[in-house]
Amino acid sequence: MQEGSLSLMQMAKICSALYDYQTNKKLFYVSILTSPTTGGVTASFGMLGDIIIAEPNAYIAFAGKRVIEQTLNKAVPEDLQAAEYLFHKGLFDSIVPRYLLKGVLSELFQFHNFFSLTEK
């Protein structure tokens, strides 16, 4: 896979807009990581959420296992890029199956509305 300079610039623009969205407008951003979430998404706006949710058994990585092993010159665990392993390392806030996602998001938004970051 190849990422061109145009897609990298778009990624930077999205991150900048998201910063404005979260900081100046005090709005709530929930990031949902599905399988696979890799490369630039993992390196940028996928990890910038106020709350980050992953689906069970999702493959979440910046680089592939082979690239990591070649860079570190050692073997890495097989489940290194599995949602459950990364959750235990603190990469995101929750693992939620898709069939429960609607209810979880509803509760999060209700909670956020109750404790809003903006003045009412």
Contacts in CASP RR format, 6 or more apart in sequence:
PFRMAT RR
TARGET T0000
AUTHOR 0000-0000-0000
METHOD contacts of the structure
MODEL  1
MQEGSLSLMQMAKICSALYDYQTNKKLFYVSILTSPTTGGVTASFGMLGD
IIIAEPNAYIAFAGKRVIEQTLNKAVPEDLQAAEYLFHKGLFDSIVPRYL
LKGVLSELFQFHNFFSLTEK
3 39 0 8 1.000
3 40 0 8 1.000
11 40 0 8 1.000
11 43 0 8 1.000
11 44 0 8 1.000
11 45 0 8 1.000
12 44 0 8 1.000
14 44 0 8 1.000
14 45 0 8 1.000
15 44 0 8 1.000
15 45 0 8 1.000
15 48 0 8 1.000
18 29 0 8 1.000
18 45 0 8 1.000
18 48 0 8 1.000
18 49 0 8 1.000
21 27 0 8 1.000
21 29 0 8 1.000
22 29 0 8 1.000
22 48 0 8 1.000
22 49 0 8 1.000
22 50 0 8 1.000
25 118 0 8 1.000
26 116 0 8 1.000
26 117 0 8 1.000
26 118 0 8 1.000
27 117 0 8 1.000
27 118 0 8 1.000
28 50 0 8 1.000
28 51 0 8 1.000
28 108 0 8 1.000
28 109 0 8 1.000
28 112 0 8 1.000
28 117 0 8 1.000
29 48 0 8 1.000
29 49 0 8 1.000
29 50 0 8 1.000
29 51 0 8 1.000
30 49 0 8 1.000
30 50 0 8 1.000
30 51 0 8 1.000
30 52 0 8 1.000
30 53 0 8 1.000
30 105 0 8 1.000
30 108 0 8 1.000
31 45 0 8 1.000
31 46 0 8 1.000
31 47 0 8 1.000
31 48 0 8 1.000
31 49 0 8 1.000
31 51 0 8 1.000
31 52 0 8 1.000
31 53 0 8 1.000
31 92 0 8 1.000
32 53 0 8 1.000
32 54 0 8 1.000
32 55 0 8 1.000
32 101 0 8 1.000
33 46 0 8 1.000
33 52 0 8 1.000
33 53 0 8 1.000
33 54 0 8 1.000
33 55 0 8 1.000
33 58 0 8 1.000
33 60 0 8 1.000
33 83 0 8 1.000
33 92 0 8 1.000
34 54 0 8 1.000
34 55 0 8 1.000
34 58 0 8 1.000
35 55 0 8 1.000
35 57 0 8 1.000
35 58 0 8 1.000
35 59 0 8 1.000
35 60 0 8 1.000
35 83 0 8 1.000
36 58 0 8 1.000
36 59 0 8 1.000
36 60 0 8 1.000
36 61 0 8 1.000
37 46 0 8 1.000
37 54 0 8 1.000
37 58 0 8 1.000
37 59 0 8 1.000
37 60 0 8 1.000
37 61 0 8 1.000
38 59 0 8 1.000
38 60 0 8 1.000
38 61 0 8 1.000
38 62 0 8 1.000
38 64 0 8 1.000
39 61 0 8 1.000
39 62 0 8 1.000
39 63 0 8 1.000
40 62 0 8 1.000
42 60 0 8 1.000
42 61 0 8 1.000
42 62 0 8 1.000
43 62 0 8 1.000
46 52 0 8 1.000
47 91 0 8 1.000
47 92 0 8 1.000
51 93 0 8 1.000
51 94 0 8 1.000
51 108 0 8 1.000
52 91 0 8 1.000
52 92 0 8 1.000
52 93 0 8 1.000
52 94 0 8 1.000
53 92 0 8 1.000
53 93 0 8 1.000
53 94 0 8 1.000
53 95 0 8 1.000
53 96 0 8 1.000
53 101 0 8 1.000
53 104 0 8 1.000
54 60 0 8 1.000
54 83 0 8 1.000
54 86 0 8 1.000
54 87 0 8 1.000
54 92 0 8 1.000
54 94 0 8 1.000
54 95 0 8 1.000
54 96 0 8 1.000
55 83 0 8 1.000
55 95 0 8 1.000
55 96 0 8 1.000
55 97 0 8 1.000
55 98 0 8 1.000
55 101 0 8 1.000
56 83 0 8 1.000
56 84 0 8 1.000
56 95 0 8 1.000
56 96 0 8 1.000
56 97 0 8 1.000
57 82 0 8 1.000
57 83 0 8 1.000
57 84 0 8 1.000
58 82 0 8 1.000
58 83 0 8 1.000
59 81 0 8 1.000
59 82 0 8 1.000
59 83 0 8 1.000
60 81 0 8 1.000
60 82 0 8 1.000
60 83 0 8 1.000
60 86 0 8 1.000
60 91 0 8 1.000
61 81 0 8 1.000
63 71 0 8 1.000
64 81 0 8 1.000
65 76 0 8 1.000
65 80 0 8 1.000
65 81 0 8 1.000
68 76 0 8 1.000
68 80 0 8 1.000
69 75 0 8 1.000
69 76 0 8 1.000
77 85 0 8 1.000
79 85 0 8 1.000
83 92 0 8 1.000
83 95 0 8 1.000
84 95 0 8 1.000
86 92 0 8 1.000
87 94 0 8 1.000
87 95 0 8 1.000
94 104 0 8 1.000
96 104 0 8 1.000
END
